[in-house]
Amino acid sequence: MINEPSVDALVRKLGTEEEPASRYELCIVVAKRTRQIIEQMQSTGATELPGKQKEIVVACQEVMNGKVKSVKD
């Protein structure tokens, strides 16, 4: 279970004042980024991330740090 960062904090970080994000949008963005991380690990032959973190935790941290954004088509 992910306790930090909180879901509410991630939703606020993902959205803007004009267009707030939803929990569904957060779920989609984090799931896509998690799959990208797993694919990158498989292509490099890595078996685990530094610090034995889970891929989904890294994806959530990237959203919180502003490295991952939601793109609306």
Secondary structure as UniProt FT lines:
FT   HELIX           7..14
FT   HELIX           23..44
FT   HELIX           50..52
FT   HELIX           55..64
FT   TURN            65..66
//
